[in-house]
Amino acid sequence: MGRKSFALPYIIWMVGFTVIPLAMIVFYGLTDRTGAFTLSNVAQIMTAEHAQALWLSVGLSVVSTLICLLLAYPLAMILKGISHSQNSLVVFIFILPMWMNSLLRTMAWQTILSNQGVLNAVLGFFGLPAVRIINTAGAIVFGMVYDFLPFMVLPIYNVLIKIGQDKVDAARDLGANGMQTFFRVIFPMSMPGVVSGITMVFVPSMTTFVISNLLGGGKVLLIGNVIEQAFTSGSNWRLGSGLSLVLMVFIFISMAVLAKYDPEGSNVI
């Protein structure tokens, strides 16, 4: 009974801040103003504007996830190859920006990337042409990669450090070169971390609206922005809830893939 009592605060927290909000989303998403069951709120995703926002969100999320993977895997390999004292410092420096609120970090990049911002000032100092990246899809992808890259690096690094050097040496002894060792030994064994990282980047990229608001300037409408506007500006909770249920399908699919490749959740941060 003593041990069970320690779980009570956690249960209260989960019920109050997870179960009840999700139940409200399901209720509003699947009912009309009279409280009768309907799928019309969910079906709103099929309208031209909402479908375009959804697939644009999917596309930008896929691009951001791939860029994060291409950047994170070599970095994780480098961290694995250096000494423990050095990689601890590098990992600390890498995750240090995460201690600051993501909203503040995104606002800082808004200032840096603006047409009269720091980036163009530096380019102008060296006589280079200015870039117009703010309020574009490229700026949103940049913000996603910056914000979510640590969530790709850490799961992959967590898996790589568990791969013993004896397995690499065994592959070399059997005649495998560096590329063969990587693609047939290291990369397959690191797949749980890769899948975990992909999930942890793709899901928040799909649902974000702050990054697109600040770096897209409201000119690039993602599904997260549509849902946020439905709840705040339009006060249409049923529409926002219905579209949120569609996003939950993508989240459940991502979690199912993660559970398949990492059933014990050993690589989740």
C-alpha positions, 0 to 999 in steps of 0.5 A, a space after each residue: 500500500 505504501 508503494 501504491 500511495 507514491 503513484 497517486 500524485 502521478 495518477 492525479 497528474 495524468 488524469 488532470 492533464 492528459 486523460 481529461 484534455 484528450 477526452 475533451 478533444 475526442 468529445 468536441 471533435 466527434 459531436 456537433 453543437 447539440 452533442 450528437 455524434 458526427 464526423 463532420 468536424 474530422 471531415 473538414 480535413 478534406 477541404 482544400 485549405 485544410 488538406 493543403 495545410 496538412 500535406 504541407 506540414 507533412 512535407 516540411 516535417 519529412 524534409 526537416 526530419 531527413 536533414 536532422 538525420 543527415 546532420 545527427 548521425 555523423 555527429 553521433 558517430 563523432 561523439 562515439 569516437 572521442 574520449 568520454 571526458 571530451 564527449 561529455 563536454 560536447 554533449 553538454 554544449 550541444 544540449 545547453 541551448 535546450 535549457 532556454 525556452 524554445 520560444 525565445 530561441 525561435 524569436 532570436 532566429 527571427 531577428 537573425 534571419 530578418 531582411 534587416 537582421 544580423 545575417 544580412 548585416 554580416 553578408 553586407 559587410 563582406 559585400 555579399 548579396 542579401 538573402 530573403 529567407 524570413 517568412 518562407 518555408 525554408 525559414 520554417 524548416 531551418 527553425 525545425 531543424 534547429 529546435 529538434 536536432 538534439 532529439 535526433 542526436 541523443 537517441 542515436 548516440 545512446 545506441 551507438 555507445 552500446 555497440 561494442 568495439 568487438 563487433 566492429 573488430 569481428 566484422 573487420 576480421 571477417 574481411 569487411 571494409 569500412 563501408 561494409 562494416 557501417 552498412 551491415 553492422 553499425 547502421 542496422 544495430 543503430 536502427 532503434 535509435 534512428 527510428 526513435 529520433 525520427 519519431 521524436 523529430 517528425 511528431 513535433 514538426 507536424 504539430 508545431 505552430 510557433 515556429 511557423 508563426 514566427 519564422 513564416 510570418 503567417 504566410 506559410 499556413 501549416 495544420 498546426 496553425 489552422 488548429 491554433 487559429 480554430 481554438 483561439 481566433 475562431 473559438 471553434 473548438 469542434 473544428 480544432 478538435 476534429 483536425 487534432 484527431 487527424 493529427 493524432 492518427 499520424 502520432 499513433 502511427 509514429 508511436 506504433 513504428 517506434 514500439 516495433 523497433 524499440 519495444 522497451 523504449 530504451 532509446 527515448 530521451 
